[in-house]
Amino acid sequence: MESKAARCLCLLAMLLVAGLGAARGAGECGRVPADRMALKLAPCAAATQNPGAKVAPGCCAQIRSIGRSPKCLCAVMLSATARQAGVKPAVAMTIPKRCAIANRPIGYKCGRKFIYSDDVRSFLTL
């Protein structure tokens, strides 16, 4: 009888630990950290630094994928990885429009940036 109770407690403890790990891992981009998602934007390197640079098709594909979640896209653009790569958030936030993505976030606050109007100009919110 004790061994059955001990097994049940052990199973319950494992489920609890697994549940806590899943909850902790669910960030802006689900279970994938924003810094790791930022690595997928390597084809966007030039476009995140220069608003006049042509956006590569591979970049647009990644932006379409990540942009399904505006919170994730925001977290990726403001991540430490993006910052270290020289991403300029105000420029990077123009990429969805430059890729002609119809369902891009408009009027969305991203960190201290605000994506304003249909032309996706970024302003600092003071």
C-alpha positions as CSV (number, residue, x, y, z in Angstrom):
1,M,0.0,0.0,0.0
2,E,2.8,2.4,0.9
3,S,4.5,1.8,-2.4
4,K,1.4,2.6,-4.4
5,A,1.0,5.8,-2.5
6,A,4.6,6.7,-3.0
7,R,4.3,6.0,-6.8
8,C,1.2,8.3,-6.9
9,L,3.1,11.0,-5.1
10,C,6.1,10.6,-7.3
11,L,3.9,10.8,-10.4
12,L,2.1,13.9,-9.1
13,A,5.4,15.6,-8.3
14,M,6.8,14.9,-11.8
15,L,3.6,16.3,-13.4
16,L,3.9,19.4,-11.2
17,V,7.5,19.9,-12.1
18,A,6.7,19.4,-15.8
19,G,3.8,21.9,-15.6
20,L,6.0,24.5,-13.9
21,G,8.7,24.1,-16.6
22,A,6.1,24.5,-19.4
23,A,4.7,27.7,-17.8
24,R,8.1,29.2,-17.3
25,G,9.0,28.4,-20.9
26,A,6.0,30.1,-22.4
27,G,7.3,33.6,-23.2
28,E,6.4,36.0,-26.0
29,C,7.4,33.5,-28.6
30,G,6.1,30.4,-26.9
31,R,8.7,28.0,-25.7
32,V,11.4,29.5,-28.0
33,P,13.3,32.4,-26.4
34,A,13.2,35.7,-28.3
35,D,17.0,35.7,-28.5
36,R,16.9,32.3,-30.4
37,M,14.1,33.5,-32.7
38,A,16.3,36.6,-33.5
39,L,18.8,34.2,-35.1
40,K,16.2,33.3,-37.7
41,L,16.3,36.9,-38.9
42,A,19.8,36.7,-40.3
43,P,18.5,37.4,-43.8
44,C,17.1,40.7,-42.5
45,A,20.5,42.1,-41.4
46,A,20.8,44.9,-43.9
47,A,17.1,45.8,-43.8
48,T,17.1,46.2,-40.0
49,Q,19.8,48.8,-40.2
50,N,19.0,50.8,-43.3
51,P,15.4,51.8,-44.2
52,G,16.4,52.1,-47.9
53,A,17.8,48.6,-48.1
54,K,16.0,46.0,-50.2
55,V,14.3,43.3,-48.0
56,A,15.4,39.8,-49.0
57,P,12.6,37.3,-49.7
58,G,13.9,35.0,-46.9
59,C,13.6,37.9,-44.5
60,C,10.0,38.5,-45.5
61,A,9.2,34.8,-45.0
62,Q,10.7,34.9,-41.5
63,I,8.9,38.1,-40.6
64,R,5.6,36.6,-41.9
65,S,6.1,33.6,-39.6
66,I,7.3,35.4,-36.5
67,G,4.8,38.3,-37.1
68,R,1.8,36.1,-36.5
69,S,2.4,37.1,-32.9
70,P,3.1,40.9,-32.6
71,K,4.4,40.3,-29.0
72,C,6.9,37.8,-30.3
73,L,8.0,40.0,-33.2
74,C,8.4,42.9,-30.8
75,A,10.4,40.8,-28.3
76,V,12.7,39.6,-31.2
77,M,13.4,43.1,-32.5
78,L,14.2,44.3,-29.0
79,S,16.2,41.2,-27.9
80,A,19.8,41.3,-26.7
81,T,20.7,39.2,-29.8
82,A,19.2,41.7,-32.2
83,R,20.8,44.6,-30.3
84,Q,24.2,42.9,-30.5
85,A,23.7,42.4,-34.2
86,G,23.2,46.2,-34.7
87,V,19.4,46.0,-35.3
88,K,17.8,49.5,-35.2
89,P,14.3,48.8,-33.8
90,A,12.8,51.9,-35.4
91,V,14.0,50.6,-38.8
92,A,13.3,47.0,-38.1
93,M,9.7,47.8,-37.3
94,T,9.3,49.0,-40.9
95,I,10.1,45.6,-42.4
96,P,6.5,44.2,-42.3
97,K,5.4,47.1,-44.5
98,R,8.4,46.8,-46.7
99,C,7.5,43.1,-47.2
100,A,3.9,44.2,-48.1
101,I,2.5,42.1,-45.2
102,A,-1.2,43.0,-45.1
103,N,-1.9,41.9,-41.6
104,R,1.0,43.7,-39.9
105,P,0.5,45.2,-36.5
106,I,-0.4,48.9,-36.7
107,G,-0.9,51.1,-33.6
108,Y,1.1,48.6,-31.5
109,K,3.3,49.6,-28.6
110,C,6.6,47.7,-28.7
111,G,8.8,48.4,-25.7
112,R,9.4,52.2,-25.7
113,K,8.5,52.3,-29.5
114,F,5.1,52.8,-30.9
115,I,4.2,51.6,-34.4
116,Y,2.1,54.4,-35.6
117,S,-0.4,54.5,-38.5
118,D,-0.3,52.6,-41.7
119,D,3.1,53.9,-42.8
120,V,4.5,52.2,-39.7
121,R,6.6,55.1,-38.5
122,S,8.1,54.4,-35.2
123,F,8.2,57.0,-32.5
124,L,9.6,57.1,-29.0
125,T,6.8,57.3,-26.5
126,L,7.9,59.7,-23.8
